[in-house]
Amino acid sequence: MTTNAAPLLAQLGKVRDRAIKAGASKMEEKLSGEGTGVHSPGQPRRSSKPGEWPSRQSGETAEGIVSAPTGPLSGRVSAVGGAALDLHMRPEADGGRPFVIYALHDSEYLSAIGEAVRRG
């Protein structure tokens, strides 16, 4: 890397960090809603149906979301363990919700990241 590239990479790193933060924030927002499924006894909200973002019940799913840089110009927002990873990996027929995949097709999620990048 040449010395001239360092300031540009530093600025792009700030843009990357804003995009990662926007993605994590929007995912937490999406995981805080209520589904359109049944309202089971003892649960604070209605459950989600297959294809819907998971309904927030205990907050454990949102707590399992991690965001971090993965390179000079890239980052990730992912489910890394506990309830979040279990919910994401379990088949939908068994109550699972692959919400990280949902995010890849969610226009609000993608727009939040795009807006953060445009703000620079």
N, CA, C and O atoms as a MOPAC input file, in Angstrom:
PM7 MOZYME 1SCF
protein

 N      0.85200 1    -1.17100 1     0.00000 1
 C      0.00000 1     0.00000 1     0.00000 1
 C      0.90200 1     1.24000 1     0.00000 1
 O      1.86500 1     1.33900 1     0.76100 1
 N      0.55800 1     2.15600 1    -0.86400 1
 C      1.33200 1     3.39600 1    -0.90800 1
 C      0.81600 1     4.36200 1     0.13600 1
 O     -0.30100 1     4.22400 1     0.63300 1
 N      1.63000 1     5.32600 1     0.45900 1
 C      1.24300 1     6.32400 1     1.45800 1
 C      0.01200 1     7.10300 1     1.01300 1
 O     -0.79500 1     7.50200 1     1.85300 1
 N     -0.14800 1     7.32700 1    -0.27500 1
 C     -1.29300 1     8.08300 1    -0.78500 1
 C     -2.60900 1     7.34800 1    -0.57500 1
 O     -3.65900 1     7.98300 1    -0.47700 1
 N     -2.57200 1     6.02800 1    -0.50400 1
 C     -3.78900 1     5.24100 1    -0.33300 1
 C     -4.28600 1     5.23900 1     1.10600 1
 O     -5.47400 1     5.01200 1     1.33900 1
 N     -3.42200 1     5.48300 1     2.06400 1
 C     -3.79400 1     5.39300 1     3.48100 1
 C     -4.95100 1     6.31400 1     3.85900 1
 O     -5.87000 1     5.85100 1     4.53400 1
 N     -4.96300 1     7.59600 1     3.46400 1
 C     -6.09700 1     8.44800 1     3.82800 1
 C     -7.41700 1     7.98000 1     3.20700 1
 O     -8.46900 1     8.05300 1     3.84100 1
 N     -7.35100 1     7.50600 1     1.97500 1
 C     -8.55800 1     7.00800 1     1.31700 1
 C     -9.09000 1     5.77000 1     2.02500 1
 O    -10.29100 1     5.66000 1     2.27200 1
 N     -8.19700 1     4.83800 1     2.35300 1
 C     -8.62700 1     3.63900 1     3.07600 1
 C     -9.18500 1     3.98400 1     4.45000 1
 O    -10.13200 1     3.34500 1     4.91000 1
 N     -8.62100 1     4.97000 1     5.10200 1
 C     -9.13900 1     5.39200 1     6.40900 1
 C    -10.55500 1     5.93500 1     6.26900 1
 O    -11.42600 1     5.61200 1     7.07700 1
 N    -10.79100 1     6.75900 1     5.24700 1
 C    -12.12500 1     7.31100 1     5.01900 1
 C    -13.11600 1     6.20800 1     4.64700 1
 O    -14.24300 1     6.19300 1     5.14100 1
 N    -12.70100 1     5.29200 1     3.78100 1
 C    -13.57200 1     4.18300 1     3.39400 1
 C    -13.85100 1     3.26400 1     4.58600 1
 O    -14.93300 1     2.68500 1     4.68200 1
 N    -12.89100 1     3.13100 1     5.48200 1
 C    -13.11800 1     2.34400 1     6.69600 1
 C    -14.21300 1     2.95700 1     7.56000 1
 O    -14.98900 1     2.23400 1     8.18500 1
 N    -14.27900 1     4.29000 1     7.59900 1
 C    -15.34600 1     4.96300 1     8.34900 1
 C    -16.70400 1     4.70500 1     7.70400 1
 O    -17.69900 1     4.49700 1     8.39800 1
 N    -16.73800 1     4.72100 1     6.37400 1
 C    -17.98200 1     4.42700 1     5.65700 1
 C    -18.40100 1     2.98300 1     5.93400 1
 O    -19.57200 1     2.71100 1     6.19800 1
 N    -17.43500 1     2.05800 1     5.87300 1
 C    -17.70500 1     0.65000 1     6.17900 1
 C    -18.30300 1     0.50800 1     7.57500 1
 O    -19.28600 1    -0.21000 1     7.76400 1
 N    -17.71100 1     1.19000 1     8.54700 1
 C    -18.18600 1     1.08800 1     9.92700 1
 C    -19.60800 1     1.62100 1    10.07300 1
 O    -20.41100 1     1.04500 1    10.80700 1
 N    -19.92900 1     2.71800 1     9.37900 1
 C    -21.29600 1     3.25300 1     9.42300 1
 C    -22.28900 1     2.27800 1     8.79200 1
 O    -23.40300 1     2.10700 1     9.28800 1
 N    -21.87800 1     1.64200 1     7.69700 1
 C    -22.74100 1     0.66500 1     7.02700 1
 C    -22.98900 1    -0.54900 1     7.92700 1
 O    -24.11300 1    -1.04400 1     8.00900 1
 N    -21.94600 1    -1.02100 1     8.59500 1
 C    -22.09500 1    -2.16300 1     9.50900 1
 C    -23.03700 1    -1.79700 1    10.64800 1
 O    -23.92300 1    -2.57600 1    11.00200 1
 N    -22.84700 1    -0.61900 1    11.21800 1
 C    -23.69700 1    -0.17900 1    12.33100 1
 C    -25.15300 1    -0.04500 1    11.87900 1
 O    -26.06700 1    -0.42700 1    12.61000 1
 N    -25.37000 1     0.49500 1    10.68100 1
 C    -26.73400 1     0.63900 1    10.15700 1
 C    -27.37700 1    -0.72600 1     9.94500 1
 O    -28.55800 1    -0.90400 1    10.24400 1
 N    -26.61100 1    -1.69700 1     9.43100 1
 C    -27.13700 1    -3.03500 1     9.23400 1
 C    -27.50900 1    -3.70600 1    10.54900 1
 O    -28.56600 1    -4.32600 1    10.66200 1
 N    -26.63700 1    -3.57900 1    11.53900 1
 C    -26.91400 1    -4.17600 1    12.84700 1
 C    -28.12500 1    -3.52100 1    13.50200 1
 O    -28.95900 1    -4.20700 1    14.09400 1
 N    -28.22500 1    -2.21700 1    13.39900 1
 C    -29.35000 1    -1.49700 1    13.98900 1
 C    -30.66800 1    -1.89900 1    13.33500 1
 O    -31.66300 1    -2.11900 1    14.02500 1
 N    -30.67800 1    -1.99500 1    12.00400 1
 C    -31.91100 1    -2.37200 1    11.30300 1
 C    -32.27700 1    -3.81300 1    11.61700 1
 O    -33.45900 1    -4.12800 1    11.75200 1
 N    -31.28400 1    -4.70400 1    11.73800 1
 C    -31.59900 1    -6.08900 1    12.07200 1
 C    -32.18800 1    -6.17400 1    13.47500 1
 O    -33.14600 1    -6.91400 1    13.69700 1
 N    -31.63300 1    -5.43200 1    14.41700 1
 C    -32.19000 1    -5.42300 1    15.77700 1
 C    -33.62100 1    -4.88700 1    15.76100 1
 O    -34.48500 1    -5.39800 1    16.47400 1
 N    -33.87100 1    -3.86000 1    14.94800 1
 C    -35.23100 1    -3.31900 1    14.82200 1
 C    -36.17400 1    -4.38400 1    14.25700 1
 O    -37.28000 1    -4.56900 1    14.76300 1
 N    -35.73400 1    -5.07700 1    13.21200 1
 C    -36.56100 1    -6.12500 1    12.60100 1
 C    -36.83600 1    -7.26600 1    13.58200 1
 O    -37.89700 1    -7.88700 1    13.53300 1
 N    -35.88800 1    -7.53600 1    14.46400 1
 C    -36.05300 1    -8.61700 1    15.43800 1
 C    -36.83600 1    -8.17800 1    16.67200 1
 O    -37.00800 1    -8.96000 1    17.60700 1
 N    -37.30800 1    -6.94200 1    16.68200 1
 C    -38.04100 1    -6.42600 1    17.83800 1
 C    -39.54800 1    -6.39200 1    17.61400 1
 O    -40.29800 1    -5.96000 1    18.49000 1
 N    -39.98500 1    -6.83800 1    16.46400 1
 C    -41.40900 1    -6.74400 1    16.14000 1
 C    -42.21600 1    -7.94100 1    16.61300 1
 O    -41.71700 1    -8.83200 1    17.30200 1
 N    -43.46900 1    -7.92700 1    16.22000 1
 C    -44.40200 1    -8.99900 1    16.54500 1
 C    -44.80400 1    -9.69100 1    15.26500 1
 O    -44.98900 1    -9.03800 1    14.23800 1
 N    -44.94200 1   -10.99600 1    15.31100 1
 C    -45.35600 1   -11.75200 1    14.13900 1
 C    -46.86600 1   -11.75800 1    13.97000 1
 O    -47.59700 1   -11.10700 1    14.71600 1
 N    -47.30800 1   -12.50000 1    12.98600 1
 C    -48.75100 1   -12.62000 1    12.72900 1
 C    -49.24300 1   -14.02300 1    13.04300 1
 O    -50.34400 1   -14.40100 1    12.64400 1
 N    -48.43500 1   -14.79400 1    13.75600 1
 C    -48.81300 1   -16.15500 1    14.13000 1
 C    -49.63800 1   -16.16900 1    15.41100 1
 O    -50.26500 1   -15.17600 1    15.77900 1
 N    -49.62200 1   -17.30600 1    16.07400 1
 C    -50.41600 1   -17.48300 1    17.29500 1
 C    -49.76000 1   -16.78400 1    18.47600 1
 O    -48.55000 1   -16.55800 1    18.49600 1
 N    -50.58300 1   -16.44900 1    19.45500 1
 C    -50.08000 1   -15.86600 1    20.69700 1
 C    -50.11400 1   -16.96600 1    21.74500 1
 O    -51.16000 1   -17.25800 1    22.32300 1
 N    -48.96100 1   -17.56800 1    21.98100 1
 C    -48.86300 1   -18.68800 1    22.91800 1
 C    -48.91300 1   -18.18900 1    24.35300 1
 O    -48.39700 1   -17.11100 1    24.64900 1
 N    -49.53300 1   -18.96300 1    25.25800 1
 C    -49.55900 1   -18.58400 1    26.67000 1
 C    -48.14500 1   -18.40500 1    27.20600 1
 O    -47.25700 1   -19.20600 1    26.91600 1
 N    -47.94700 1   -17.36900 1    27.97400 1
 C    -46.65100 1   -17.10500 1    28.58400 1
 C    -45.69800 1   -16.30700 1    27.71200 1
 O    -44.62000 1   -15.92800 1    28.17000 1
 N    -46.06300 1   -16.04900 1    26.48800 1
 C    -45.21400 1   -15.26200 1    25.59400 1
 C    -45.78300 1   -13.84400 1    25.47700 1
 O    -47.00200 1   -13.67500 1    25.43800 1
 N    -44.93100 1   -12.83700 1    25.42300 1
 C    -45.42000 1   -11.45400 1    25.37800 1
 C    -46.03300 1   -11.05000 1    24.03100 1
 O    -46.84500 1   -10.12500 1    23.98100 1
 N    -45.66000 1   -11.72600 1    22.94200 1
 C    -46.13700 1   -11.32900 1    21.60900 1
 C    -46.56200 1   -12.54700 1    20.80500 1
 O    -46.24800 1   -13.68800 1    21.14300 1
 N    -47.28400 1   -12.26600 1    19.73700 1
 C    -47.63400 1   -13.31900 1    18.79300 1
 C    -46.35800 1   -13.82600 1    18.12300 1
 O    -45.41200 1   -13.06600 1    17.91600 1
 N    -46.34100 1   -15.09500 1    17.79300 1
 C    -45.17100 1   -15.67900 1    17.13400 1
 C    -45.15300 1   -15.28500 1    15.65500 1
 O    -46.13400 1   -14.77400 1    15.11500 1
 N    -44.03200 1   -15.53500 1    15.03500 1
 C    -43.92700 1   -15.27600 1    13.59700 1
 C    -44.34800 1   -16.51700 1    12.83500 1
 O    -44.30300 1   -17.63500 1    13.34800 1
 N    -44.75600 1   -16.29200 1    11.60500 1
 C    -45.06200 1   -17.38900 1    10.69600 1
 C    -43.84200 1   -17.60800 1     9.80600 1
 O    -43.00700 1   -16.71300 1     9.67500 1
 N    -43.72800 1   -18.80100 1     9.18600 1
 C    -42.61300 1   -19.01800 1     8.25700 1
 C    -42.54800 1   -17.89700 1     7.21700 1
 O    -43.56400 1   -17.49100 1     6.65300 1
 N    -41.33700 1   -17.41200 1     6.98100 1
 C    -41.13400 1   -16.32200 1     6.03300 1
 C    -41.12400 1   -14.94700 1     6.66900 1
 O    -40.71900 1   -13.97100 1     6.03800 1
 N    -41.57500 1   -14.86100 1     7.93300 1
 C    -41.55900 1   -13.58100 1     8.65300 1
 C    -40.30100 1   -13.48800 1     9.50700 1
 O    -39.74100 1   -14.49900 1     9.93000 1
 N    -39.86900 1   -12.25300 1     9.74900 1
 C    -38.79700 1   -12.05000 1    10.72000 1
 C    -39.26800 1   -12.61900 1    12.05800 1
 O    -40.45700 1   -12.55100 1    12.36800 1
 N    -38.35700 1   -13.17800 1    12.85300 1
 C    -38.75700 1   -13.72100 1    14.15600 1
 C    -39.39700 1   -12.65100 1    15.03100 1
 O    -38.97600 1   -11.49400 1    15.04000 1
 N    -40.40900 1   -13.06000 1    15.75600 1
 C    -41.06400 1   -12.17300 1    16.70800 1
 C    -40.21200 1   -12.07200 1    17.96500 1
 O    -39.63800 1   -13.06400 1    18.41400 1
 N    -40.13000 1   -10.87100 1    18.53000 1
 C    -39.35600 1   -10.70500 1    19.76800 1
 C    -40.16100 1   -11.27700 1    20.93200 1
 O    -41.30600 1   -10.89100 1    21.16700 1
 N    -39.53900 1   -12.20100 1    21.64900 1
 C    -40.16700 1   -12.76800 1    22.83700 1
 C    -39.31500 1   -12.42600 1    24.06200 1
 O    -39.74800 1   -11.65700 1    24.92000 1
 N    -38.12200 1   -12.98600 1    24.14900 1
 C    -37.27100 1   -12.74400 1    25.31700 1
 C    -36.14800 1   -11.75100 1    25.03000 1
 O    -35.55300 1   -11.21200 1    25.96400 1
 N    -35.85200 1   -11.50200 1    23.77000 1
 C    -34.73400 1   -10.63700 1    23.41400 1
 C    -33.44400 1   -11.39400 1    23.18100 1
 O    -32.44200 1   -10.79300 1    22.79300 1
 N    -33.44300 1   -12.71000 1    23.40900 1
 C    -32.22100 1   -13.49900 1    23.26100 1
 C    -31.72300 1   -13.52700 1    21.82500 1
 O    -30.51500 1   -13.57300 1    21.59200 1
 N    -32.63900 1   -13.49900 1    20.85400 1
 C    -32.20300 1   -13.53800 1    19.45600 1
 C    -31.41000 1   -12.28800 1    19.11800 1
 O    -30.31700 1   -12.38300 1    18.55900 1
 N    -31.94200 1   -11.11900 1    19.44700 1
 C    -31.24600 1    -9.86000 1    19.14600 1
 C    -29.90200 1    -9.78700 1    19.86300 1
 O    -28.95300 1    -9.20200 1    19.33900 1
 N    -29.81200 1   -10.36900 1    21.04300 1
 C    -28.55500 1   -10.35900 1    21.78900 1
 C    -27.47100 1   -11.20000 1    21.10700 1
 O    -26.28400 1   -11.00300 1    21.36600 1
 N    -27.87200 1   -12.13300 1    20.23900 1
 C    -26.91500 1   -12.98900 1    19.55300 1
 C    -26.44500 1   -12.44100 1    18.22100 1
 O    -25.75900 1   -13.13900 1    17.47400 1
 N    -26.80200 1   -11.19800 1    17.90800 1
 C    -26.38500 1   -10.57000 1    16.65800 1
 C    -25.06300 1    -9.84700 1    16.89100 1
 O    -24.91000 1    -9.09000 1    17.84900 1
 N    -24.12200 1   -10.09500 1    16.00300 1
 C    -22.80200 1    -9.47300 1    16.10100 1
 C    -22.49000 1    -8.79100 1    14.78000 1
 O    -22.79100 1    -9.31400 1    13.70700 1
 N    -21.88800 1    -7.62400 1    14.87300 1
 C    -21.44800 1    -6.92200 1    13.67000 1
 C    -19.98800 1    -6.54600 1    13.85600 1
 O    -19.56200 1    -6.14400 1    14.93800 1
 N    -19.22700 1    -6.68700 1    12.76700 1
 C    -17.79700 1    -6.40200 1    12.86200 1
 C    -17.19100 1    -6.24600 1    11.47400 1
 O    -17.69100 1    -6.81700 1    10.50500 1
 N    -16.11400 1    -5.47300 1    11.37700 1
 C    -15.37700 1    -5.41200 1    10.11200 1
 C    -14.75600 1    -6.77800 1     9.81500 1
 O    -14.35400 1    -7.49800 1    10.72900 1
 N    -14.68200 1    -7.12500 1     8.53300 1
 C    -14.02600 1    -8.37200 1     8.12900 1
 C    -12.83100 1    -8.10000 1     7.21800 1
 O    -12.08400 1    -9.01900 1     6.88100 1
 N    -12.65400 1    -6.86600 1     6.82700 1
 C    -11.54400 1    -6.48300 1     5.97000 1
 C    -11.53800 1    -4.97400 1     5.81700 1
 O    -12.38100 1    -4.29800 1     6.40600 1
 N    -10.62600 1    -4.43500 1     5.05300 1
 C    -10.54100 1    -2.97700 1     4.90900 1
 C    -11.82300 1    -2.33100 1     4.37600 1
 O    -12.13800 1    -1.19300 1     4.72400 1
 N    -12.56300 1    -3.05800 1     3.52900 1
 C    -13.77100 1    -2.48700 1     2.92600 1
 C    -14.99400 1    -3.37300 1     3.11300 1
 O    -15.98600 1    -3.19900 1     2.40600 1
 N    -14.94900 1    -4.31200 1     4.04000 1
 C    -16.07600 1    -5.22800 1     4.22300 1
 C    -16.38500 1    -5.44600 1     5.69900 1
 O    -15.55500 1    -5.19200 1     6.57200 1
 N    -17.59300 1    -5.92100 1     5.95100 1
 C    -18.01400 1    -6.20400 1     7.31800 1
 C    -19.12500 1    -7.23000 1     7.31000 1
 O    -19.57300 1    -7.67200 1     6.25200 1
 N    -19.56700 1    -7.60500 1     8.49900 1
 C    -20.63400 1    -8.59600 1     8.59600 1
 C    -21.58900 1    -8.24600 1     9.72400 1
 O    -21.21400 1    -7.61800 1    10.71500 1
 N    -22.81000 1    -8.66300 1     9.54800 1
 C    -23.82500 1    -8.65700 1    10.58500 1
 C    -24.34400 1   -10.08400 1    10.59500 1
 O    -24.88500 1   -10.54700 1     9.59000 1
 N    -24.19300 1   -10.78800 1    11.70300 1
 C    -24.53900 1   -12.20500 1    11.69100 1
 C    -25.01400 1   -12.71000 1    13.04200 1
 O    -24.86600 1   -12.05300 1    14.07300 1
 N    -25.59400 1   -13.91000 1    12.99400 1
 C    -26.01400 1   -14.62000 1    14.19600 1
 C    -24.86400 1   -15.54100 1    14.57900 1
 O    -24.50500 1   -16.43200 1    13.81000 1
 N    -24.29000 1   -15.34200 1    15.74000 1
 C    -23.08400 1   -16.08600 1    16.07600 1
 C    -23.24800 1   -17.16500 1    17.12700 1
 O    -22.35400 1   -17.99800 1    17.27700 1
 N    -24.31600 1   -17.18900 1    17.83900 1
 C    -24.43400 1   -18.22500 1    18.85100 1
 C    -25.74400 1   -18.15000 1    19.59600 1
 O    -26.56400 1   -17.26200 1    19.36500 1
 N    -25.92300 1   -19.08800 1    20.48400 1
 C    -27.08600 1   -19.11400 1    21.35100 1
 C    -28.39600 1   -19.17600 1    20.59000 1
 O    -28.51100 1   -19.86700 1    19.57800 1
 N    -29.38400 1   -18.44300 1    21.09000 1
 C    -30.72500 1   -18.45900 1    20.52100 1
 C    -30.73700 1   -17.96900 1    19.07900 1
 O    -31.50200 1   -18.48200 1    18.26200 1
 N    -29.90500 1   -16.98600 1    18.75300 1
 C    -29.89300 1   -16.43200 1    17.39700 1
 C    -29.45500 1   -17.48300 1    16.38600 1
 O    -30.11100 1   -17.67500 1    15.36200 1
 N    -28.35600 1   -18.15900 1    16.66800 1
 C    -27.85400 1   -19.16200 1    15.73300 1
 C    -28.80700 1   -20.34600 1    15.65700 1
 O    -29.05400 1   -20.87000 1    14.57000 1
 N    -29.34100 1   -20.77100 1    16.78300 1
 C    -30.28800 1   -21.88400 1    16.79700 1
 C    -31.51900 1   -21.54700 1    15.95200 1
 O    -31.95300 1   -22.36100 1    15.13800 1
 N    -32.07500 1   -20.37000 1    16.14000 1
 C    -33.26800 1   -19.96700 1    15.39700 1
 C    -32.97300 1   -19.86800 1    13.90700 1
 O    -33.79300 1   -20.26400 1    13.08000 1
 N    -31.80400 1   -19.34100 1    13.56700 1
 C    -31.43600 1   -19.19600 1    12.15600 1
 C    -31.21200 1   -20.55600 1    11.48500 1
 O    -31.62300 1   -20.74600 1    10.34100 1
 N    -30.57700 1   -21.48900 1    12.16400 1
 C    -30.19300 1   -22.76700 1    11.56100 1
 C    -31.29800 1   -23.82600 1    11.57500 1
 O    -31.27700 1   -24.73800 1    10.74800 1
 N    -32.24600 1   -23.72800 1    12.48000 1
 C    -33.31500 1   -24.72700 1    12.58200 1
 C    -34.23200 1   -24.63800 1    11.35400 1
 O    -34.51300 1   -23.53200 1    10.89200 1
 N    -34.70700 1   -25.77200 1    10.81100 1
 C    -35.63500 1   -25.72600 1     9.67600 1
 C    -36.90500 1   -24.94800 1    10.02600 1
 O    -37.39400 1   -25.01900 1    11.15400 1
 N    -37.42800 1   -24.21600 1     9.06300 1
 C    -38.64500 1   -23.43000 1     9.31600 1
 C    -39.80900 1   -24.31500 1     9.75500 1
 O    -40.63700 1   -23.89400 1    10.56300 1
 N    -39.87700 1   -25.52700 1     9.23300 1
 C    -40.95200 1   -26.44600 1     9.62200 1
 C    -40.89100 1   -26.78900 1    11.11000 1
 O    -41.89300 1   -27.19100 1    11.70200 1
 N    -39.70800 1   -26.62800 1    11.71000 1
 C    -39.52200 1   -26.89600 1    13.13900 1
 C    -39.47700 1   -25.61400 1    13.96100 1
 O    -39.02200 1   -25.62600 1    15.10500 1
 N    -39.94700 1   -24.50900 1    13.38700 1
 C    -39.98800 1   -23.23700 1    14.11000 1
 C    -38.80700 1   -22.32300 1    13.86100 1
 O    -38.74300 1   -21.23300 1    14.43100 1
 N    -37.87900 1   -22.73700 1    13.02900 1
 C    -36.72300 1   -21.90100 1    12.73600 1
 C    -37.07900 1   -20.72900 1    11.82500 1
 O    -38.07400 1   -20.77300 1    11.10200 1
 N    -36.27400 1   -19.70700 1    11.86700 1
 C    -36.44500 1   -18.53100 1    11.01300 1
 C    -35.06000 1   -18.10700 1    10.53200 1
 O    -34.31000 1   -17.50600 1    11.30200 1
 N    -34.69400 1   -18.40600 1     9.27000 1
 C    -33.37200 1   -18.03400 1     8.76000 1
 C    -33.29800 1   -16.53000 1     8.46900 1
 O    -33.20600 1   -16.10400 1     7.31800 1
 N    -33.34100 1   -15.74800 1     9.54300 1
 C    -33.49300 1   -14.29500 1     9.40300 1
 C    -32.30000 1   -13.60600 1     8.77100 1
 O    -32.45000 1   -12.51900 1     8.21200 1
 N    -31.11300 1   -14.20900 1     8.84200 1
 C    -29.97200 1   -13.59000 1     8.17100 1
 C    -30.18700 1   -13.65700 1     6.65700 1
 O    -29.80700 1   -12.73700 1     5.93300 1
 N    -30.79100 1   -14.73900 1     6.18600 1
 C    -31.13400 1   -14.84100 1     4.76800 1
 C    -32.26500 1   -13.86900 1     4.43700 1
 O    -32.25700 1   -13.24900 1     3.37400 1
 N    -33.23600 1   -13.73400 1     5.34000 1
 C    -34.31300 1   -12.75300 1     5.11500 1
 C    -33.71200 1   -11.36600 1     4.87900 1
 O    -34.18600 1   -10.62000 1     4.02100 1
 N    -32.67900 1   -11.02600 1     5.63200 1
 C    -32.06900 1    -9.70200 1     5.53100 1
 C    -31.52900 1    -9.44200 1     4.12500 1
 O    -31.56900 1    -8.31000 1     3.64200 1
 N    -31.02700 1   -10.48200 1     3.47200 1
 C    -30.46000 1   -10.31900 1     2.13400 1
 C    -31.50400 1    -9.90300 1     1.10000 1
 O    -31.16300 1    -9.40400 1     0.02700 1
 N    -32.78300 1   -10.11200 1     1.43300 1
 C    -33.86900 1    -9.80100 1     0.50600 1
 C    -34.81700 1    -8.73600 1     1.05400 1
 O    -35.85200 1    -8.45900 1     0.44700 1
 N    -34.48000 1    -8.14800 1     2.17200 1
 C    -35.35400 1    -7.17300 1     2.82400 1
 C    -34.98200 1    -5.75900 1     2.37300 1
 O    -33.87800 1    -5.28700 1     2.64400 1
 N    -35.89600 1    -5.09600 1     1.69200 1
 C    -35.58500 1    -3.77600 1     1.12100 1
 C    -35.28400 1    -2.73600 1     2.19700 1
 O    -34.43700 1    -1.87100 1     1.97600 1
 N    -35.94300 1    -2.78700 1     3.34500 1
 C    -35.66400 1    -1.82100 1     4.41500 1
 C    -34.26700 1    -2.02700 1     4.98600 1
 O    -33.55200 1    -1.06100 1     5.25400 1
 N    -33.88100 1    -3.27600 1     5.17100 1
 C    -32.54800 1    -3.59700 1     5.68600 1
 C    -31.47800 1    -3.11000 1     4.70500 1
 O    -30.52700 1    -2.43100 1     5.09400 1
 N    -31.64500 1    -3.46100 1     3.44300 1
 C    -30.66900 1    -3.07500 1     2.42600 1
 C    -30.63500 1    -1.56000 1     2.23100 1
 O    -29.56700 1    -0.99000 1     2.00600 1
 N    -31.79000 1    -0.90400 1     2.31500 1
 C    -31.83400 1     0.55800 1     2.18000 1
 C    -31.10700 1     1.25300 1     3.32100 1
 O    -30.44700 1     2.27100 1     3.10900 1
 N    -31.22000 1     0.71400 1     4.52700 1
 C    -30.53300 1     1.31400 1     5.68100 1
 C    -29.01400 1     1.29300 1     5.46400 1
 O    -28.32200 1     2.26600 1     5.76600 1
 N    -28.51600 1     0.18900 1     4.94600 1
 C    -27.07900 1     0.08700 1     4.67500 1
 C    -26.69100 1     1.01900 1     3.53900 1
 O    -25.68600 1     1.72400 1     3.62800 1
 N    -27.48100 1     1.02700 1     2.47400 1
 C    -27.19900 1     1.90200 1     1.33800 1
 C    -27.19200 1     3.36700 1     1.71700 1
 O    -26.34600 1     4.13300 1     1.25500 1
 N    -28.13500 1     3.75500 1     2.55900 1
 C    -28.20600 1     5.15700 1     3.00500 1
 C    -26.96000 1     5.51800 1     3.82000 1
 O    -26.41900 1     6.61500 1     3.68100 1
 N    -26.51500 1     4.60000 1     4.66000 1
 C    -25.29700 1     4.86400 1     5.45600 1
 C    -24.08500 1     5.05800 1     4.54600 1
 O    -23.23500 1     5.90800 1     4.80900 1
 N    -24.01300 1     4.27300 1     3.48400 1
 C    -22.89300 1     4.41700 1     2.54100 1
 C    -22.99500 1     5.73900 1     1.79300 1
 O    -21.99100 1     6.43000 1     1.61700 1
 N    -24.20100 1     6.09700 1     1.35100 1
 C    -24.37600 1     7.37300 1     0.63000 1
 C    -24.03100 1     8.57600 1     1.50100 1
 O    -23.49000 1     9.56500 1     1.00500 1
 N    -24.33700 1     8.50300 1     2.79300 1
 C    -23.99900 1     9.60200 1     3.69900 1
 C    -22.48600 1     9.74500 1     3.84900 1
 O    -21.97500 1    10.79900 1     4.22700 1
 N    -21.78000 1     8.63800 1     3.53800 1
 C    -20.33000 1     8.64400 1     3.54600 1
 C    -19.73900 1     8.89800 1     4.85600 1
 O    -18.51500 1     8.92700 1     4.98600 1

